[in-house]
Amino acid sequence: MASRLESKNLKIFQRKLEALHKGFGGHKGDELIKTIQGLLISGNREGLLAGTNKAGSPLAPLTSERKGPYRGATGPPLAPFGTQSTAIDNFLTVNTTEGDSRTIIAGWSGTSTRLKGNLKILEYHIRGVGRLPVRDIGGVRPNTWNDIKIAIRKFKAGFLK
């Protein structure tokens, strides 16, 4: 379920990224894009291992004992097997370039088991379908946004030297 990053700051961030690409050229811009992609991946991993949602708040706790393949798992909700959990292991980023516009898309690859219709396991948790509480991890956590802003500042400062 690859979904575009959602945030009220995303349009501002996108404009800044486009301006950097125009002003500083493609090669250096590629380095920044790769840095941001790495930050998104590590932010997803660290946030899930800490048991937090996209806002950095704690995920709703489990309401029942883990059963079946989850028996004995000790990680937080959505990361019961640590870094081997679907929400961490299947997270990816892709970047595209069209003219001077750069876009980063982040989300989860489509390998999650389907439960009903077109909904996949993570979608059930993100939306809070049925009796599940909402565990919305579909966004960029505040700490990750801060890390991205720092990377952009360092990039700009390094380029201007």
GIFENBEL-V526624 format. One record per helix or strand of 2 or more residues. SS is the DSSP state (@ for helix, = for strand). FROM is the first residue (numbers start at 0). TO is the last residue. If there is no record, write none. Layout:
# GIFENBEL-V526624
SS;FROM;TO / SS;FROM;TO
This chain:
# GIFENBEL-V526624
=;1;2 / @;9;23 / @;25;48 / @;67;69 / @;81;83 / @;85;88 / =;90;97 / =;100;107 / =;113;115 / =;118;119 / @;120;126 / @;141;159
